[in-house]
């Protein structure tokens, strides 16, 4: 395969950035921080990630919707906030207690929706089986593809039905149905690495949406794999110095690279 001899290593995290926006990958590969460690949004991301790690244990210990609806989510959040400085000492060190309280209050506003959505999933046997397996494991496996020269670490890699299911946590809200396309390709990337490591086809993955409490299964298709292969080649060119074209979207207004990206675009237009 043409990818085999490529020397530029790619991580699944970099592919995820590429799926979000190729220019984000360009800037982040050149020393510009995608998320500033002292920003409230980044701290909220860390808190939501830690909160989402509790969902599987909660579903495992619940036998009905009422069990989830009666669970003390506020105590769960307080525990996460107490442990955050131990898990992420560098990131938390730049935050005052006041800022941390603001982050906690913001995350607390999501809890009723999270609790309601998790309670609905107690009645789904497949989700409960997966939650039980996740809660019984604490291994974040390192995956490496020699063929693709790509590495990655999913949240979990579950052994199910003579195959494997890669699991990842996203700190956003789930779409109305299924998963966002970027995340479909993200989980497909993990599946492709796990296939090489274990020598078996992988047909599905799972995305846990932290901000809404949804567990969403992803069926992996040949077109998803094809898109990932193309992304690997394009990401390598970006890491090697090629600036991708600018793609305008509704997310540009809140992007951390907006000002830099607009300056580059203006300079390019002047040279035409």
NUROBA-66290 format. One line per field, with one value per residue (C-alpha): residue number from 1; residue in three letters; x, y, z. Coordinates in pm, 1 decimal. Layout:
REM residues N
resi <- (NUM;...) $
resn <- (ala;...) $
xx <- (X;...) $
yy <- (Y;...) $
zz <- (Z;...) $
REM end
This chain:
REM residues 272
resi <- (1;2;3;4;5;6;7;8;9;10;11;12;13;14;15;16;17;18;19;20;21;22;23;24;25;26;27;28;29;30;31;32;33;34;35;36;37;38;39;40;41;42;43;44;45;46;47;48;49;50;51;52;53;54;55;56;57;58;59;60;61;62;63;64;65;66;67;68;69;70;71;72;73;74;75;76;77;78;79;80;81;82;83;84;85;86;87;88;89;90;91;92;93;94;95;96;97;98;99;100;101;102;103;104;105;106;107;108;109;110;111;112;113;114;115;116;117;118;119;120;121;122;123;124;125;126;127;128;129;130;131;132;133;134;135;136;137;138;139;140;141;142;143;144;145;146;147;148;149;150;151;152;153;154;155;156;157;158;159;160;161;162;163;164;165;166;167;168;169;170;171;172;173;174;175;176;177;178;179;180;181;182;183;184;185;186;187;188;189;190;191;192;193;194;195;196;197;198;199;200;201;202;203;204;205;206;207;208;209;210;211;212;213;214;215;216;217;218;219;220;221;222;223;224;225;226;227;228;229;230;231;232;233;234;235;236;237;238;239;240;241;242;243;244;245;246;247;248;249;250;251;252;253;254;255;256;257;258;259;260;261;262;263;264;265;266;267;268;269;270;271;272) $
resn <- (unk;unk;unk;unk;unk;unk;unk;unk;unk;unk;unk;unk;unk;unk;unk;unk;unk;unk;unk;unk;unk;unk;unk;unk;unk;unk;unk;unk;unk;unk;unk;unk;unk;unk;unk;unk;unk;unk;unk;unk;unk;unk;unk;unk;unk;unk;unk;unk;unk;unk;unk;unk;unk;unk;unk;unk;unk;unk;unk;unk;unk;unk;unk;unk;unk;unk;unk;unk;unk;unk;unk;unk;unk;unk;unk;unk;unk;unk;unk;unk;unk;unk;unk;unk;unk;unk;unk;unk;unk;unk;unk;unk;unk;unk;unk;unk;unk;unk;unk;unk;unk;unk;unk;unk;unk;unk;unk;unk;unk;unk;unk;unk;unk;unk;unk;unk;unk;unk;unk;unk;unk;unk;unk;unk;unk;unk;unk;unk;unk;unk;unk;unk;unk;unk;unk;unk;unk;unk;unk;unk;unk;unk;unk;unk;unk;unk;unk;unk;unk;unk;unk;unk;unk;unk;unk;unk;unk;unk;unk;unk;unk;unk;unk;unk;unk;unk;unk;unk;unk;unk;unk;unk;unk;unk;unk;unk;unk;unk;unk;unk;unk;unk;unk;unk;unk;unk;unk;unk;unk;unk;unk;unk;unk;unk;unk;unk;unk;unk;unk;unk;unk;unk;unk;unk;unk;unk;unk;unk;unk;unk;unk;unk;unk;unk;unk;unk;unk;unk;unk;unk;unk;unk;unk;unk;unk;unk;unk;unk;unk;unk;unk;unk;unk;unk;unk;unk;unk;unk;unk;unk;unk;unk;unk;unk;unk;unk;unk;unk;unk;unk;unk;unk;unk;unk;unk;unk;unk;unk;unk;unk;unk;unk;unk;unk;unk;unk;unk;unk;unk;unk;unk;unk) $
xx <- (0.0;119.5;88.8;330.2;651.4;541.9;770.8;551.1;369.1;5.9;-196.3;-569.4;-593.3;-443.9;-689.4;-973.2;-847.9;-828.9;-1186.5;-1296.5;-1101.0;-782.5;-655.3;-681.5;-439.0;-206.3;-190.6;-172.8;117.3;308.2;303.2;-28.2;-244.3;-580.6;-715.8;-552.0;-497.0;-613.8;-940.8;-1274.5;-1385.6;-1085.8;-1145.4;-1511.1;-1395.5;-1183.8;-1465.4;-1716.6;-1471.0;-1429.3;-1805.2;-1868.3;-1635.0;-1894.4;-2183.9;-2101.6;-2073.6;-2405.6;-2582.8;-2421.5;-2558.4;-2911.1;-3198.8;-3459.8;-3509.2;-3595.9;-3252.6;-3082.3;-3331.1;-3273.1;-2893.6;-2708.5;-2547.2;-2449.0;-2233.5;-2078.3;-1984.7;-1842.3;-1625.1;-1495.3;-1413.8;-1228.7;-1019.5;-950.5;-641.1;-489.8;-554.7;-466.8;-232.9;-73.7;-403.9;-578.6;-284.5;-368.8;-729.7;-863.0;-1131.0;-1375.4;-1308.3;-1340.5;-1675.8;-1796.2;-1691.6;-1872.5;-2191.3;-2182.3;-2144.0;-2414.8;-2660.6;-2621.2;-2689.4;-3072.6;-3058.1;-2773.8;-2963.4;-3283.0;-3104.6;-2909.4;-3230.7;-3379.5;-3080.9;-3122.3;-3394.5;-3154.4;-2994.8;-2714.2;-2610.3;-2625.0;-2406.6;-2150.0;-2165.0;-2099.1;-1793.9;-1660.9;-1697.1;-1510.4;-1207.6;-963.6;-731.7;-679.9;-500.9;-218.4;-279.5;-22.4;-46.5;283.4;107.5;-49.2;211.9;-70.0;-106.2;-395.7;-542.2;-919.8;-1098.5;-1168.1;-1137.6;-1401.1;-1381.3;-1728.3;-1867.1;-1528.2;-1437.9;-1367.7;-1555.9;-1352.0;-1508.9;-1441.2;-1575.8;-1673.6;-1749.1;-2018.0;-2389.3;-2510.1;-2701.5;-3069.2;-2982.1;-2660.0;-2326.2;-2167.1;-1982.7;-1645.2;-1687.5;-1786.1;-1450.5;-1271.9;-1400.0;-1335.0;-969.9;-947.0;-1121.3;-865.7;-575.6;-738.1;-799.2;-430.0;-338.6;-583.6;-631.0;-1011.3;-1262.1;-1430.3;-1780.9;-1884.2;-1771.1;-1928.4;-1932.4;-2022.3;-2148.9;-2059.5;-2275.8;-2600.6;-2540.1;-2595.2;-2425.8;-2434.3;-2334.3;-2155.8;-2169.1;-1845.4;-1872.3;-1622.6;-1676.0;-1577.1;-1248.6;-1193.0;-1238.2;-993.9;-729.5;-767.5;-749.0;-423.5;-258.4;-385.3;-292.4;64.5;88.5;-39.3;215.9;482.1;393.5;106.9;-158.0;-507.1;-779.1;-1003.5;-1344.3;-1606.6;-1856.4;-2076.7;-1803.4;-1550.1;-1685.7;-1597.2;-1271.1;-955.8;-766.1;-1016.6;-798.9;-490.7;-687.4;-847.6;-509.2;-370.8;-674.8;-643.5;-274.1;-345.2;-617.0;-380.6;-130.2;-385.9) $
yy <- (0.0;353.5;453.1;186.1;370.8;708.2;825.3;1093.5;936.5;1031.0;992.5;931.7;1251.9;1441.0;1271.2;1381.9;1740.3;1700.5;1568.6;1874.5;2118.6;2061.5;2409.9;2332.8;2049.3;2280.2;2534.6;2282.7;2100.1;2427.7;2492.9;2676.9;2538.0;2409.3;2440.2;2678.1;2495.6;2798.3;2846.3;2766.1;2569.2;2337.3;2284.9;2211.0;1955.8;1780.3;1781.5;1640.0;1369.0;1260.9;1275.9;1057.5;792.5;739.8;665.7;299.0;230.4;404.6;197.4;-122.1;-60.9;32.4;-203.2;55.7;414.4;507.7;395.0;641.8;920.8;888.4;884.2;1178.0;1335.0;1644.1;1436.4;1268.4;1609.2;1724.7;1413.5;1480.5;1839.7;1722.6;1473.0;1694.1;1857.1;1513.0;1383.8;1706.4;1899.9;2115.9;2217.4;2293.8;2488.0;2794.6;2812.2;3002.5;2850.3;3103.8;2991.9;2626.8;2701.6;2864.7;2559.0;2330.6;2536.9;2525.3;2146.9;2118.1;2278.0;1972.8;1717.0;1696.8;1614.7;1368.4;1195.9;1169.7;1029.9;774.9;659.0;581.8;364.7;135.6;-34.5;-109.8;-454.8;-399.3;-68.0;-215.8;-508.4;-268.3;-45.9;-350.9;-441.7;-83.6;-60.8;-391.4;-259.7;21.6;-27.8;240.3;34.7;174.3;79.4;99.6;23.6;-52.5;-60.4;285.4;434.2;556.6;528.4;591.0;524.9;469.6;498.5;124.3;-167.3;-424.6;-791.1;-888.9;-1167.0;-1283.3;-925.5;-592.2;-266.2;55.8;304.0;675.9;966.4;1295.5;1591.1;1729.4;1660.1;1378.1;1453.9;1363.2;1025.8;832.0;1014.5;1315.4;1226.5;1343.3;1104.9;817.3;858.5;900.5;567.6;405.5;508.6;317.2;18.3;5.7;6.8;-261.3;-480.7;-486.0;-552.4;-839.5;-974.3;-970.3;-747.5;-485.0;-386.4;-136.9;111.5;315.5;687.4;812.3;1170.9;1333.5;1643.9;1457.8;1114.1;914.7;587.6;563.1;256.9;316.7;67.4;89.8;75.1;48.0;414.0;518.2;329.1;485.9;834.3;759.1;640.8;963.8;1166.9;996.1;1094.0;1451.9;1489.1;1384.3;1655.3;1911.7;1800.6;1826.5;2193.1;2213.5;2462.4;2334.3;2551.3;2734.6;2576.0;2820.3;2681.5;2792.0;2675.1;2926.9;3208.3;3022.1;2869.0;2948.3;2999.3;3238.2;3549.0;3367.3;3189.4;3511.5;3683.3;3396.1;3404.9;3782.2;3756.5;3479.4;3681.4;3979.3;3759.9;3646.5) $
zz <- (0.0;-81.0;286.6;406.8;332.0;461.0;741.5;899.1;1191.4;1248.3;1567.9;1584.3;1787.3;1491.2;1256.8;1484.5;1455.6;1077.9;1063.7;1260.6;1040.2;835.3;921.2;1292.7;1233.6;1040.0;1323.0;1608.4;1437.9;1436.6;1807.8;1838.2;2116.6;2005.3;2360.4;2602.6;2929.8;3129.0;2940.8;3110.4;2802.3;2831.4;3202.2;3130.9;2874.1;3139.9;3396.0;3147.9;3046.9;3409.7;3470.4;3162.9;3302.5;3578.7;3343.3;3287.9;3660.7;3716.4;3448.9;3577.7;3926.0;3812.5;3741.1;3646.8;3533.3;3890.7;4010.5;3776.5;3842.2;4216.2;4187.1;4340.9;4034.6;4228.7;4462.7;4159.6;4019.8;4352.7;4369.6;4017.7;4110.2;4423.9;4226.7;3927.1;4077.2;4144.0;3793.6;3607.7;3843.6;3573.5;3417.2;3746.1;3892.5;3683.8;3804.1;4102.0;4323.3;4182.5;3825.3;3923.3;4085.9;3764.6;3564.6;3811.6;3788.7;3412.0;3411.2;3676.4;3432.1;3205.1;3477.8;3455.3;3082.9;3135.7;3414.5;3209.1;2903.7;3106.1;3272.4;2929.9;2841.1;3142.7;2937.6;2649.8;2713.2;2461.0;2617.1;2966.8;2856.9;2712.2;3023.0;3240.0;3031.5;3039.7;3417.1;3456.0;3268.4;3339.6;3043.6;2779.9;2511.2;2302.0;1938.2;1662.5;1291.4;1121.9;786.4;822.4;1058.2;1281.7;1660.6;1895.4;2241.3;2264.3;2598.0;2590.9;2348.1;2440.3;2338.2;2215.6;1994.9;1862.1;1769.3;1935.9;1994.3;2029.5;2272.0;2294.7;2500.8;2337.7;2562.2;2332.7;2298.2;2078.0;1757.0;1748.1;1595.7;1553.0;1581.0;1417.6;1097.9;1236.3;1526.3;1298.7;1123.7;1456.7;1589.8;1251.1;1287.0;1615.2;1456.9;1174.5;1421.4;1637.1;1332.7;1251.5;1615.2;1662.9;1311.3;1310.0;1126.5;1346.2;1245.4;1512.3;1775.9;2053.9;2130.3;2479.5;2468.5;2799.0;2775.8;2703.5;2858.1;2539.7;2443.3;2063.8;1863.9;1530.9;1244.2;1046.2;667.3;382.3;289.3;643.0;604.6;263.9;408.5;690.8;441.7;244.3;564.9;667.6;340.2;357.5;724.7;642.7;378.5;631.0;892.3;621.9;566.5;316.6;427.5;344.4;195.0;436.2;489.9;614.3;865.0;1153.3;1391.9;1259.3;1478.6;1800.1;1673.8;1870.9;1543.6;1380.4;1387.0;1262.0;990.7;867.0;843.4;635.7;410.4;359.1;271.6;24.9;-146.7;-188.0;-369.7;-629.1) $
REM end
